[in-house]
Amino acid sequence: MSRAAKRKPVTIDEIESFLDLVARLMGKFPRQAELMTPIWRALERERDKRVETNTILAAAQARLARSPNHTMD
């Protein structure tokens, strides 16, 4: 098994921490801040995808819990 296969997915909190880091770098280096916008956008997209996935999984669990036939066959 490769190291990548063993690695846990990055969490939303970790992505938020990286956004904080990029924001600090943008503030510290304002002349280069525009160069960091692709990184910012990528982090936001990844965060938004993970939030959406978590929302969908929670909705599916809620639907399953209230379903009269909630056995997994």
PDB file of N, H, CA, C and O in Angstrom:
ATOM      1  N   MET A   1       0.851  -1.181   0.000  1.00  0.00           N
ATOM      2  CA  MET A   1       0.000   0.000   0.000  1.00  0.00           C
ATOM      3  C   MET A   1       0.896   1.244   0.000  1.00  0.00           C
ATOM      4  O   MET A   1       1.849   1.334   0.774  1.00  0.00           O
ATOM      5  N   SER A   2       0.581   2.184  -0.865  1.00  0.00           N
ATOM      6  H   SER A   2      -0.193   2.110  -1.493  1.00  0.00           H
ATOM      7  CA  SER A   2       1.399   3.394  -0.957  1.00  0.00           C
ATOM      8  C   SER A   2       1.118   4.342   0.202  1.00  0.00           C
ATOM      9  O   SER A   2       0.101   4.229   0.886  1.00  0.00           O
ATOM     10  N   ARG A   3       2.044   5.280   0.409  1.00  0.00           N
ATOM     11  H   ARG A   3       2.871   5.371  -0.146  1.00  0.00           H
ATOM     12  CA  ARG A   3       1.843   6.262   1.488  1.00  0.00           C
ATOM     13  C   ARG A   3       0.612   7.120   1.225  1.00  0.00           C
ATOM     14  O   ARG A   3      -0.100   7.484   2.161  1.00  0.00           O
ATOM     15  N   ALA A   4       0.357   7.445  -0.034  1.00  0.00           N
ATOM     16  H   ALA A   4       0.936   7.150  -0.794  1.00  0.00           H
ATOM     17  CA  ALA A   4      -0.818   8.259  -0.365  1.00  0.00           C
ATOM     18  C   ALA A   4      -2.106   7.532  -0.003  1.00  0.00           C
ATOM     19  O   ALA A   4      -3.074   8.162   0.422  1.00  0.00           O
ATOM     20  N   ALA A   5      -2.127   6.220  -0.166  1.00  0.00           N
ATOM     21  H   ALA A   5      -1.341   5.708  -0.511  1.00  0.00           H
ATOM     22  CA  ALA A   5      -3.325   5.448   0.152  1.00  0.00           C
ATOM     23  C   ALA A   5      -3.576   5.408   1.657  1.00  0.00           C
ATOM     24  O   ALA A   5      -4.724   5.275   2.081  1.00  0.00           O
ATOM     25  N   LYS A   6      -2.530   5.522   2.469  1.00  0.00           N
ATOM     26  H   LYS A   6      -1.598   5.631   2.124  1.00  0.00           H
ATOM     27  CA  LYS A   6      -2.672   5.473   3.920  1.00  0.00           C
ATOM     28  C   LYS A   6      -3.062   6.820   4.516  1.00  0.00           C
ATOM     29  O   LYS A   6      -3.582   6.876   5.631  1.00  0.00           O
ATOM     30  N   ARG A   7      -2.818   7.899   3.787  1.00  0.00           N
ATOM     31  H   ARG A   7      -2.396   7.853   2.881  1.00  0.00           H
ATOM     32  CA  ARG A   7      -3.041   9.239   4.303  1.00  0.00           C
ATOM     33  C   ARG A   7      -4.535   9.545   4.447  1.00  0.00           C
ATOM     34  O   ARG A   7      -5.330   9.234   3.560  1.00  0.00           O
ATOM     35  N   LYS A   8      -4.900  10.153   5.565  1.00  0.00           N
ATOM     36  H   LYS A   8      -4.254  10.406   6.285  1.00  0.00           H
ATOM     37  CA  LYS A   8      -6.288  10.560   5.782  1.00  0.00           C
ATOM     38  C   LYS A   8      -6.570  11.822   4.976  1.00  0.00           C
ATOM     39  O   LYS A   8      -5.663  12.619   4.735  1.00  0.00           O
ATOM     40  N   PRO A   9      -7.828  12.013   4.553  1.00  0.00           N
ATOM     41  CA  PRO A   9      -8.160  13.239   3.824  1.00  0.00           C
ATOM     42  C   PRO A   9      -7.944  14.471   4.708  1.00  0.00           C
ATOM     43  O   PRO A   9      -8.074  14.413   5.930  1.00  0.00           O
ATOM     44  N   VAL A  10      -7.620  15.556   4.066  1.00  0.00           N
ATOM     45  H   VAL A  10      -7.515  15.602   3.073  1.00  0.00           H
ATOM     46  CA  VAL A  10      -7.467  16.822   4.774  1.00  0.00           C
ATOM     47  C   VAL A  10      -8.840  17.251   5.275  1.00  0.00           C
ATOM     48  O   VAL A  10      -9.836  17.130   4.561  1.00  0.00           O
ATOM     49  N   THR A  11      -8.889  17.752   6.500  1.00  0.00           N
ATOM     50  H   THR A  11      -8.080  17.851   7.080  1.00  0.00           H
ATOM     51  CA  THR A  11     -10.174  18.153   7.090  1.00  0.00           C
ATOM     52  C   THR A  11     -10.527  19.589   6.709  1.00  0.00           C
ATOM     53  O   THR A  11      -9.681  20.355   6.248  1.00  0.00           O
ATOM     54  N   ILE A  12     -11.783  19.927   6.913  1.00  0.00           N
ATOM     55  H   ILE A  12     -12.471  19.305   7.288  1.00  0.00           H
ATOM     56  CA  ILE A  12     -12.239  21.304   6.671  1.00  0.00           C
ATOM     57  C   ILE A  12     -11.464  22.267   7.566  1.00  0.00           C
ATOM     58  O   ILE A  12     -11.071  23.346   7.124  1.00  0.00           O
ATOM     59  N   ASP A  13     -11.243  21.882   8.814  1.00  0.00           N
ATOM     60  H   ASP A  13     -11.562  21.005   9.173  1.00  0.00           H
ATOM     61  CA  ASP A  13     -10.482  22.749   9.726  1.00  0.00           C
ATOM     62  C   ASP A  13      -9.061  22.979   9.224  1.00  0.00           C
ATOM     63  O   ASP A  13      -8.532  24.085   9.336  1.00  0.00           O
ATOM     64  N   GLU A  14      -8.448  21.947   8.678  1.00  0.00           N
ATOM     65  H   GLU A  14      -8.877  21.049   8.587  1.00  0.00           H
ATOM     66  CA  GLU A  14      -7.094  22.109   8.130  1.00  0.00           C
ATOM     67  C   GLU A  14      -7.101  23.051   6.927  1.00  0.00           C
ATOM     68  O   GLU A  14      -6.211  23.889   6.782  1.00  0.00           O
ATOM     69  N   ILE A  15      -8.096  22.909   6.077  1.00  0.00           N
ATOM     70  H   ILE A  15      -8.819  22.228   6.194  1.00  0.00           H
ATOM     71  CA  ILE A  15      -8.206  23.808   4.921  1.00  0.00           C
ATOM     72  C   ILE A  15      -8.394  25.243   5.403  1.00  0.00           C
ATOM     73  O   ILE A  15      -7.784  26.167   4.865  1.00  0.00           O
ATOM     74  N   GLU A  16      -9.239  25.429   6.416  1.00  0.00           N
ATOM     75  H   GLU A  16      -9.735  24.678   6.853  1.00  0.00           H
ATOM     76  CA  GLU A  16      -9.436  26.775   6.979  1.00  0.00           C
ATOM     77  C   GLU A  16      -8.121  27.331   7.521  1.00  0.00           C
ATOM     78  O   GLU A  16      -7.845  28.520   7.365  1.00  0.00           O
ATOM     79  N   SER A  17      -7.316  26.494   8.151  1.00  0.00           N
ATOM     80  H   SER A  17      -7.540  25.528   8.278  1.00  0.00           H
ATOM     81  CA  SER A  17      -6.017  26.935   8.661  1.00  0.00           C
ATOM     82  C   SER A  17      -5.099  27.370   7.524  1.00  0.00           C
ATOM     83  O   SER A  17      -4.367  28.352   7.651  1.00  0.00           O
ATOM     84  N   PHE A  18      -5.140  26.639   6.419  1.00  0.00           N
ATOM     85  H   PHE A  18      -5.735  25.842   6.316  1.00  0.00           H
ATOM     86  CA  PHE A  18      -4.333  27.030   5.266  1.00  0.00           C
ATOM     87  C   PHE A  18      -4.834  28.333   4.661  1.00  0.00           C
ATOM     88  O   PHE A  18      -4.034  29.152   4.210  1.00  0.00           O
ATOM     89  N   LEU A  19      -6.153  28.536   4.647  1.00  0.00           N
ATOM     90  H   LEU A  19      -6.803  27.870   5.014  1.00  0.00           H
ATOM     91  CA  LEU A  19      -6.681  29.827   4.186  1.00  0.00           C
ATOM     92  C   LEU A  19      -6.181  30.962   5.080  1.00  0.00           C
ATOM     93  O   LEU A  19      -5.835  32.035   4.587  1.00  0.00           O
ATOM     94  N   ASP A  20      -6.142  30.725   6.389  1.00  0.00           N
ATOM     95  H   ASP A  20      -6.423  29.853   6.789  1.00  0.00           H
ATOM     96  CA  ASP A  20      -5.598  31.719   7.315  1.00  0.00           C
ATOM     97  C   ASP A  20      -4.136  32.016   6.978  1.00  0.00           C
ATOM     98  O   ASP A  20      -3.719  33.174   6.972  1.00  0.00           O
ATOM     99  N   LEU A  21      -3.368  30.974   6.701  1.00  0.00           N
ATOM    100  H   LEU A  21      -3.707  30.033   6.706  1.00  0.00           H
ATOM    101  CA  LEU A  21      -1.959  31.138   6.367  1.00  0.00           C
ATOM    102  C   LEU A  21      -1.790  31.968   5.092  1.00  0.00           C
ATOM    103  O   LEU A  21      -0.976  32.890   5.044  1.00  0.00           O
ATOM    104  N   VAL A  22      -2.562  31.631   4.070  1.00  0.00           N
ATOM    105  H   VAL A  22      -3.224  30.882   4.108  1.00  0.00           H
ATOM    106  CA  VAL A  22      -2.469  32.374   2.812  1.00  0.00           C
ATOM    107  C   VAL A  22      -2.878  33.834   3.036  1.00  0.00           C
ATOM    108  O   VAL A  22      -2.262  34.741   2.476  1.00  0.00           O
ATOM    109  N   ALA A  23      -3.904  34.060   3.842  1.00  0.00           N
ATOM    110  H   ALA A  23      -4.404  33.323   4.296  1.00  0.00           H
ATOM    111  CA  ALA A  23      -4.318  35.431   4.144  1.00  0.00           C
ATOM    112  C   ALA A  23      -3.184  36.200   4.825  1.00  0.00           C
ATOM    113  O   ALA A  23      -2.930  37.361   4.502  1.00  0.00           O
ATOM    114  N   ARG A  24      -2.502  35.540   5.776  1.00  0.00           N
ATOM    115  H   ARG A  24      -2.709  34.597   6.038  1.00  0.00           H
ATOM    116  CA  ARG A  24      -1.367  36.198   6.446  1.00  0.00           C
ATOM    117  C   ARG A  24      -0.261  36.519   5.450  1.00  0.00           C
ATOM    118  O   ARG A  24       0.325  37.600   5.495  1.00  0.00           O
ATOM    119  N   LEU A  25       0.025  35.582   4.553  1.00  0.00           N
ATOM    120  H   LEU A  25      -0.451  34.703   4.516  1.00  0.00           H
ATOM    121  CA  LEU A  25       1.051  35.818   3.546  1.00  0.00           C
ATOM    122  C   LEU A  25       0.657  36.963   2.609  1.00  0.00           C
ATOM    123  O   LEU A  25       1.499  37.775   2.226  1.00  0.00           O
ATOM    124  N   MET A  26      -0.618  37.021   2.246  1.00  0.00           N
ATOM    125  H   MET A  26      -1.302  36.361   2.556  1.00  0.00           H
ATOM    126  CA  MET A  26      -1.097  38.115   1.396  1.00  0.00           C
ATOM    127  C   MET A  26      -0.937  39.462   2.100  1.00  0.00           C
ATOM    128  O   MET A  26      -0.572  40.463   1.483  1.00  0.00           O
ATOM    129  N   GLY A  27      -1.216  39.465   3.396  1.00  0.00           N
ATOM    130  H   GLY A  27      -1.513  38.652   3.897  1.00  0.00           H
ATOM    131  CA  GLY A  27      -1.059  40.699   4.164  1.00  0.00           C
ATOM    132  C   GLY A  27       0.394  41.098   4.327  1.00  0.00           C
ATOM    133  O   GLY A  27       0.727  42.283   4.303  1.00  0.00           O
ATOM    134  N   LYS A  28       1.263  40.103   4.493  1.00  0.00           N
ATOM    135  H   LYS A  28       0.993  39.140   4.512  1.00  0.00           H
ATOM    136  CA  LYS A  28       2.685  40.377   4.700  1.00  0.00           C
ATOM    137  C   LYS A  28       3.380  40.783   3.401  1.00  0.00           C
ATOM    138  O   LYS A  28       4.322  41.576   3.414  1.00  0.00           O
ATOM    139  N   PHE A  29       2.914  40.242   2.297  1.00  0.00           N
ATOM    140  H   PHE A  29       2.149  39.598   2.287  1.00  0.00           H
ATOM    141  CA  PHE A  29       3.524  40.513   0.993  1.00  0.00           C
ATOM    142  C   PHE A  29       2.469  41.044   0.013  1.00  0.00           C
ATOM    143  O   PHE A  29       2.125  40.358  -0.949  1.00  0.00           O
ATOM    144  N   PRO A  30       1.959  42.245   0.244  1.00  0.00           N
ATOM    145  CA  PRO A  30       0.850  42.751  -0.573  1.00  0.00           C
ATOM    146  C   PRO A  30       1.168  42.867  -2.066  1.00  0.00           C
ATOM    147  O   PRO A  30       0.275  42.731  -2.901  1.00  0.00           O
ATOM    148  N   ARG A  31       2.427  43.117  -2.402  1.00  0.00           N
ATOM    149  H   ARG A  31       3.153  43.229  -1.723  1.00  0.00           H
ATOM    150  CA  ARG A  31       2.777  43.240  -3.824  1.00  0.00           C
ATOM    151  C   ARG A  31       2.676  41.899  -4.538  1.00  0.00           C
ATOM    152  O   ARG A  31       2.468  41.859  -5.750  1.00  0.00           O
ATOM    153  N   GLN A  32       2.821  40.805  -3.803  1.00  0.00           N
ATOM    154  H   GLN A  32       2.990  40.837  -2.818  1.00  0.00           H
ATOM    155  CA  GLN A  32       2.721  39.471  -4.394  1.00  0.00           C
ATOM    156  C   GLN A  32       1.374  38.801  -4.103  1.00  0.00           C
ATOM    157  O   GLN A  32       1.149  37.661  -4.509  1.00  0.00           O
ATOM    158  N   ALA A  33       0.500  39.491  -3.416  1.00  0.00           N
ATOM    159  H   ALA A  33       0.684  40.417  -3.086  1.00  0.00           H
ATOM    160  CA  ALA A  33      -0.780  38.895  -2.997  1.00  0.00           C
ATOM    161  C   ALA A  33      -1.580  38.351  -4.177  1.00  0.00           C
ATOM    162  O   ALA A  33      -2.202  37.294  -4.077  1.00  0.00           O
ATOM    163  N   GLU A  34      -1.562  39.067  -5.279  1.00  0.00           N
ATOM    164  H   GLU A  34      -1.056  39.926  -5.360  1.00  0.00           H
ATOM    165  CA  GLU A  34      -2.332  38.617  -6.438  1.00  0.00           C
ATOM    166  C   GLU A  34      -1.837  37.265  -6.950  1.00  0.00           C
ATOM    167  O   GLU A  34      -2.615  36.474  -7.484  1.00  0.00           O
ATOM    168  N   LEU A  35      -0.544  37.005  -6.784  1.00  0.00           N
ATOM    169  H   LEU A  35       0.088  37.647  -6.350  1.00  0.00           H
ATOM    170  CA  LEU A  35       0.009  35.720  -7.215  1.00  0.00           C
ATOM    171  C   LEU A  35      -0.511  34.564  -6.371  1.00  0.00           C
ATOM    172  O   LEU A  35      -0.465  33.411  -6.802  1.00  0.00           O
ATOM    173  N   MET A  36      -1.001  34.861  -5.183  1.00  0.00           N
ATOM    174  H   MET A  36      -1.038  35.797  -4.834  1.00  0.00           H
ATOM    175  CA  MET A  36      -1.496  33.819  -4.279  1.00  0.00           C
ATOM    176  C   MET A  36      -2.981  33.530  -4.473  1.00  0.00           C
ATOM    177  O   MET A  36      -3.510  32.601  -3.862  1.00  0.00           O
ATOM    178  N   THR A  37      -3.660  34.305  -5.307  1.00  0.00           N
ATOM    179  H   THR A  37      -3.231  35.059  -5.803  1.00  0.00           H
ATOM    180  CA  THR A  37      -5.106  34.097  -5.475  1.00  0.00           C
ATOM    181  C   THR A  37      -5.465  32.723  -6.045  1.00  0.00           C
ATOM    182  O   THR A  37      -6.498  32.177  -5.657  1.00  0.00           O
ATOM    183  N   PRO A  38      -4.671  32.134  -6.941  1.00  0.00           N
ATOM    184  CA  PRO A  38      -5.035  30.767  -7.384  1.00  0.00           C
ATOM    185  C   PRO A  38      -5.004  29.752  -6.236  1.00  0.00           C
ATOM    186  O   PRO A  38      -5.824  28.836  -6.186  1.00  0.00           O
ATOM    187  N   ILE A  39      -4.058  29.923  -5.327  1.00  0.00           N
ATOM    188  H   ILE A  39      -3.392  30.667  -5.368  1.00  0.00           H
ATOM    189  CA  ILE A  39      -3.990  29.031  -4.164  1.00  0.00           C
ATOM    190  C   ILE A  39      -5.230  29.233  -3.304  1.00  0.00           C
ATOM    191  O   ILE A  39      -5.846  28.266  -2.856  1.00  0.00           O
ATOM    192  N   TRP A  40      -5.592  30.491  -3.075  1.00  0.00           N
ATOM    193  H   TRP A  40      -5.092  31.276  -3.439  1.00  0.00           H
ATOM    194  CA  TRP A  40      -6.778  30.832  -2.287  1.00  0.00           C
ATOM    195  C   TRP A  40      -8.024  30.193  -2.908  1.00  0.00           C
ATOM    196  O   TRP A  40      -8.821  29.555  -2.220  1.00  0.00           O
ATOM    197  N   ARG A  41      -8.172  30.377  -4.221  1.00  0.00           N
ATOM    198  H   ARG A  41      -7.524  30.894  -4.781  1.00  0.00           H
ATOM    199  CA  ARG A  41      -9.350  29.819  -4.910  1.00  0.00           C
ATOM    200  C   ARG A  41      -9.397  28.298  -4.795  1.00  0.00           C
ATOM    201  O   ARG A  41     -10.459  27.723  -4.557  1.00  0.00           O
ATOM    202  N   ALA A  42      -8.256  27.653  -4.964  1.00  0.00           N
ATOM    203  H   ALA A  42      -7.393  28.120  -5.157  1.00  0.00           H
ATOM    204  CA  ALA A  42      -8.215  26.185  -4.875  1.00  0.00           C
ATOM    205  C   ALA A  42      -8.604  25.707  -3.479  1.00  0.00           C
ATOM    206  O   ALA A  42      -9.349  24.738  -3.336  1.00  0.00           O
ATOM    207  N   LEU A  43      -8.102  26.385  -2.455  1.00  0.00           N
ATOM    208  H   LEU A  43      -7.496  27.172  -2.571  1.00  0.00           H
ATOM    209  CA  LEU A  43      -8.458  26.013  -1.080  1.00  0.00           C
ATOM    210  C   LEU A  43      -9.944  26.216  -0.826  1.00  0.00           C
ATOM    211  O   LEU A  43     -10.588  25.376  -0.197  1.00  0.00           O
ATOM    212  N   GLU A  44     -10.493  27.327  -1.312  1.00  0.00           N
ATOM    213  H   GLU A  44      -9.969  28.009  -1.823  1.00  0.00           H
ATOM    214  CA  GLU A  44     -11.938  27.561  -1.125  1.00  0.00           C
ATOM    215  C   GLU A  44     -12.764  26.514  -1.849  1.00  0.00           C
ATOM    216  O   GLU A  44     -13.759  26.027  -1.313  1.00  0.00           O
ATOM    217  N   ARG A  45     -12.360  26.163  -3.070  1.00  0.00           N
ATOM    218  H   ARG A  45     -11.551  26.559  -3.506  1.00  0.00           H
ATOM    219  CA  ARG A  45     -13.106  25.128  -3.815  1.00  0.00           C
ATOM    220  C   ARG A  45     -13.079  23.799  -3.066  1.00  0.00           C
ATOM    221  O   ARG A  45     -14.102  23.125  -2.945  1.00  0.00           O
ATOM    222  N   GLU A  46     -11.906  23.428  -2.567  1.00  0.00           N
ATOM    223  H   GLU A  46     -11.075  23.975  -2.665  1.00  0.00           H
ATOM    224  CA  GLU A  46     -11.786  22.162  -1.847  1.00  0.00           C
ATOM    225  C   GLU A  46     -12.622  22.185  -0.566  1.00  0.00           C
ATOM    226  O   GLU A  46     -13.307  21.212  -0.247  1.00  0.00           O
ATOM    227  N   ARG A  47     -12.561  23.307   0.167  1.00  0.00           N
ATOM    228  H   ARG A  47     -12.005  24.097  -0.093  1.00  0.00           H
ATOM    229  CA  ARG A  47     -13.371  23.437   1.381  1.00  0.00           C
ATOM    230  C   ARG A  47     -14.860  23.320   1.050  1.00  0.00           C
ATOM    231  O   ARG A  47     -15.598  22.599   1.723  1.00  0.00           O
ATOM    232  N   ASP A  48     -15.290  24.029   0.018  1.00  0.00           N
ATOM    233  H   ASP A  48     -14.691  24.614  -0.528  1.00  0.00           H
ATOM    234  CA  ASP A  48     -16.708  24.008  -0.354  1.00  0.00           C
ATOM    235  C   ASP A  48     -17.160  22.614  -0.778  1.00  0.00           C
ATOM    236  O   ASP A  48     -18.272  22.200  -0.452  1.00  0.00           O
ATOM    237  N   LYS A  49     -16.305  21.883  -1.504  1.00  0.00           N
ATOM    238  H   LYS A  49     -15.402  22.220  -1.770  1.00  0.00           H
ATOM    239  CA  LYS A  49     -16.651  20.512  -1.901  1.00  0.00           C
ATOM    240  C   LYS A  49     -16.813  19.618  -0.678  1.00  0.00           C
ATOM    241  O   LYS A  49     -17.725  18.794  -0.618  1.00  0.00           O
ATOM    242  N   ARG A  50     -15.932  19.784   0.285  1.00  0.00           N
ATOM    243  H   ARG A  50     -15.191  20.454   0.236  1.00  0.00           H
ATOM    244  CA  ARG A  50     -16.005  18.951   1.489  1.00  0.00           C
ATOM    245  C   ARG A  50     -17.228  19.294   2.335  1.00  0.00           C
ATOM    246  O   ARG A  50     -17.867  18.404   2.895  1.00  0.00           O
ATOM    247  N   VAL A  51     -17.551  20.570   2.426  1.00  0.00           N
ATOM    248  H   VAL A  51     -17.031  21.293   1.971  1.00  0.00           H
ATOM    249  CA  VAL A  51     -18.756  20.981   3.154  1.00  0.00           C
ATOM    250  C   VAL A  51     -19.985  20.385   2.464  1.00  0.00           C
ATOM    251  O   VAL A  51     -20.875  19.849   3.124  1.00  0.00           O
ATOM    252  N   GLU A  52     -20.028  20.481   1.140  1.00  0.00           N
ATOM    253  H   GLU A  52     -19.305  20.916   0.604  1.00  0.00           H
ATOM    254  CA  GLU A  52     -21.167  19.942   0.396  1.00  0.00           C
ATOM    255  C   GLU A  52     -21.274  18.428   0.589  1.00  0.00           C
ATOM    256  O   GLU A  52     -22.369  17.905   0.792  1.00  0.00           O
ATOM    257  N   THR A  53     -20.155  17.733   0.527  1.00  0.00           N
ATOM    258  H   THR A  53     -19.265  18.159   0.362  1.00  0.00           H
ATOM    259  CA  THR A  53     -20.160  16.284   0.731  1.00  0.00           C
ATOM    260  C   THR A  53     -20.663  15.930   2.121  1.00  0.00           C
ATOM    261  O   THR A  53     -21.483  15.025   2.272  1.00  0.00           O
ATOM    262  N   ASN A  54     -20.181  16.635   3.136  1.00  0.00           N
ATOM    263  H   ASN A  54     -19.514  17.370   3.014  1.00  0.00           H
ATOM    264  CA  ASN A  54     -20.639  16.378   4.505  1.00  0.00           C
ATOM    265  C   ASN A  54     -22.132  16.635   4.651  1.00  0.00           C
ATOM    266  O   ASN A  54     -22.823  15.896   5.352  1.00  0.00           O
ATOM    267  N   THR A  55     -22.633  17.675   3.995  1.00  0.00           N
ATOM    268  H   THR A  55     -22.071  18.275   3.426  1.00  0.00           H
ATOM    269  CA  THR A  55     -24.061  17.991   4.041  1.00  0.00           C
ATOM    270  C   THR A  55     -24.878  16.875   3.391  1.00  0.00           C
ATOM    271  O   THR A  55     -25.909  16.461   3.922  1.00  0.00           O
ATOM    272  N   ILE A  56     -24.415  16.396   2.248  1.00  0.00           N
ATOM    273  H   ILE A  56     -23.578  16.733   1.817  1.00  0.00           H
ATOM    274  CA  ILE A  56     -25.118  15.316   1.551  1.00  0.00           C
ATOM    275  C   ILE A  56     -25.117  14.037   2.398  1.00  0.00           C
ATOM    276  O   ILE A  56     -26.144  13.371   2.524  1.00  0.00           O
ATOM    277  N   LEU A  57     -23.970  13.704   2.972  1.00  0.00           N
ATOM    278  H   LEU A  57     -23.135  14.246   2.870  1.00  0.00           H
ATOM    279  CA  LEU A  57     -23.895  12.491   3.799  1.00  0.00           C
ATOM    280  C   LEU A  57     -24.809  12.594   5.020  1.00  0.00           C
ATOM    281  O   LEU A  57     -25.457  11.617   5.395  1.00  0.00           O
ATOM    282  N   ALA A  58     -24.863  13.765   5.636  1.00  0.00           N
ATOM    283  H   ALA A  58     -24.336  14.559   5.332  1.00  0.00           H
ATOM    284  CA  ALA A  58     -25.753  13.956   6.787  1.00  0.00           C
ATOM    285  C   ALA A  58     -27.217  13.842   6.357  1.00  0.00           C
ATOM    286  O   ALA A  58     -28.026  13.246   7.069  1.00  0.00           O
ATOM    287  N   ALA A  59     -27.558  14.401   5.213  1.00  0.00           N
ATOM    288  H   ALA A  59     -26.901  14.885   4.635  1.00  0.00           H
ATOM    289  CA  ALA A  59     -28.938  14.321   4.715  1.00  0.00           C
ATOM    290  C   ALA A  59     -29.308  12.872   4.408  1.00  0.00           C
ATOM    291  O   ALA A  59     -30.424  12.439   4.694  1.00  0.00           O
ATOM    292  N   ALA A  60     -28.376  12.127   3.829  1.00  0.00           N
ATOM    293  H   ALA A  60     -27.469  12.479   3.597  1.00  0.00           H
ATOM    294  CA  ALA A  60     -28.639  10.720   3.525  1.00  0.00           C
ATOM    295  C   ALA A  60     -28.846   9.925   4.812  1.00  0.00           C
ATOM    296  O   ALA A  60     -29.743   9.085   4.884  1.00  0.00           O
ATOM    297  N   GLN A  61     -28.030  10.184   5.820  1.00  0.00           N
ATOM    298  H   GLN A  61     -27.302  10.866   5.761  1.00  0.00           H
ATOM    299  CA  GLN A  61     -28.185   9.490   7.106  1.00  0.00           C
ATOM    300  C   GLN A  61     -29.532   9.834   7.747  1.00  0.00           C
ATOM    301  O   GLN A  61     -30.208   8.959   8.288  1.00  0.00           O
ATOM    302  N   ALA A  62     -29.913  11.103   7.684  1.00  0.00           N
ATOM    303  H   ALA A  62     -29.364  11.814   7.244  1.00  0.00           H
ATOM    304  CA  ALA A  62     -31.198  11.524   8.259  1.00  0.00           C
ATOM    305  C   ALA A  62     -32.358  10.857   7.533  1.00  0.00           C
ATOM    306  O   ALA A  62     -33.318  10.413   8.164  1.00  0.00           O
ATOM    307  N   ARG A  63     -32.272  10.787   6.217  1.00  0.00           N
ATOM    308  H   ARG A  63     -31.492  11.147   5.705  1.00  0.00           H
ATOM    309  CA  ARG A  63     -33.324  10.136   5.430  1.00  0.00           C
ATOM    310  C   ARG A  63     -33.403   8.654   5.775  1.00  0.00           C
ATOM    311  O   ARG A  63     -34.489   8.099   5.935  1.00  0.00           O
ATOM    312  N   LEU A  64     -32.259   8.033   5.884  1.00  0.00           N
ATOM    313  H   LEU A  64     -31.376   8.484   5.754  1.00  0.00           H
ATOM    314  CA  LEU A  64     -32.221   6.615   6.236  1.00  0.00           C
ATOM    315  C   LEU A  64     -32.821   6.371   7.615  1.00  0.00           C
ATOM    316  O   LEU A  64     -33.549   5.399   7.813  1.00  0.00           O
ATOM    317  N   ALA A  65     -32.519   7.243   8.559  1.00  0.00           N
ATOM    318  H   ALA A  65     -31.927   8.032   8.398  1.00  0.00           H
ATOM    319  CA  ALA A  65     -33.021   7.083   9.936  1.00  0.00           C
ATOM    320  C   ALA A  65     -34.543   7.189  10.011  1.00  0.00           C
ATOM    321  O   ALA A  65     -35.171   6.529  10.838  1.00  0.00           O
ATOM    322  N   ARG A  66     -35.134   8.014   9.153  1.00  0.00           N
ATOM    323  H   ARG A  66     -34.624   8.550   8.481  1.00  0.00           H
ATOM    324  CA  ARG A  66     -36.585   8.172   9.223  1.00  0.00           C
ATOM    325  C   ARG A  66     -37.331   7.280   8.234  1.00  0.00           C
ATOM    326  O   ARG A  66     -38.561   7.311   8.172  1.00  0.00           O
ATOM    327  N   SER A  67     -36.597   6.492   7.467  1.00  0.00           N
ATOM    328  H   SER A  67     -35.598   6.467   7.517  1.00  0.00           H
ATOM    329  CA  SER A  67     -37.196   5.589   6.508  1.00  0.00           C
ATOM    330  C   SER A  67     -37.731   4.358   7.234  1.00  0.00           C
ATOM    331  O   SER A  67     -37.049   3.808   8.099  1.00  0.00           O
ATOM    332  N   PRO A  68     -38.946   3.917   6.891  1.00  0.00           N
ATOM    333  CA  PRO A  68     -39.489   2.725   7.572  1.00  0.00           C
ATOM    334  C   PRO A  68     -38.689   1.467   7.280  1.00  0.00           C
ATOM    335  O   PRO A  68     -38.655   0.565   8.117  1.00  0.00           O
ATOM    336  N   ASN A  69     -38.053   1.376   6.140  1.00  0.00           N
ATOM    337  H   ASN A  69     -38.081   2.109   5.461  1.00  0.00           H
ATOM    338  CA  ASN A  69     -37.265   0.189   5.766  1.00  0.00           C
ATOM    339  C   ASN A  69     -35.799   0.578   5.691  1.00  0.00           C
ATOM    340  O   ASN A  69     -35.219   0.580   4.605  1.00  0.00           O
ATOM    341  N   HIS A  70     -35.197   0.901   6.806  1.00  0.00           N
ATOM    342  H   HIS A  70     -35.669   0.899   7.688  1.00  0.00           H
ATOM    343  CA  HIS A  70     -33.818   1.408   6.755  1.00  0.00           C
ATOM    344  C   HIS A  70     -32.747   0.354   6.927  1.00  0.00           C
ATOM    345  O   HIS A  70     -31.646   0.656   7.387  1.00  0.00           O
ATOM    346  N   THR A  71     -33.055  -0.881   6.564  1.00  0.00           N
ATOM    347  H   THR A  71     -33.949  -1.126   6.191  1.00  0.00           H
ATOM    348  CA  THR A  71     -32.014  -1.900   6.584  1.00  0.00           C
ATOM    349  C   THR A  71     -31.222  -1.809   5.286  1.00  0.00           C
ATOM    350  O   THR A  71     -31.775  -1.497   4.231  1.00  0.00           O
ATOM    351  N   MET A  72     -29.952  -2.076   5.371  1.00  0.00           N
ATOM    352  H   MET A  72     -29.503  -2.329   6.228  1.00  0.00           H
ATOM    353  CA  MET A  72     -29.084  -2.048   4.196  1.00  0.00           C
ATOM    354  C   MET A  72     -28.990  -3.468   3.657  1.00  0.00           C
ATOM    355  O   MET A  72     -28.405  -4.331   4.312  1.00  0.00           O
ATOM    356  N   ASP A  73     -29.548  -3.729   2.490  1.00  0.00           N
ATOM    357  H   ASP A  73     -30.023  -3.027   1.958  1.00  0.00           H
ATOM    358  CA  ASP A  73     -29.493  -5.062   1.874  1.00  0.00           C
ATOM    359  C   ASP A  73     -28.555  -5.059   0.710  1.00  0.00           C
ATOM    360  O   ASP A  73     -28.373  -6.089   0.061  1.00  0.00           O
TER     361      ASP A  73
END
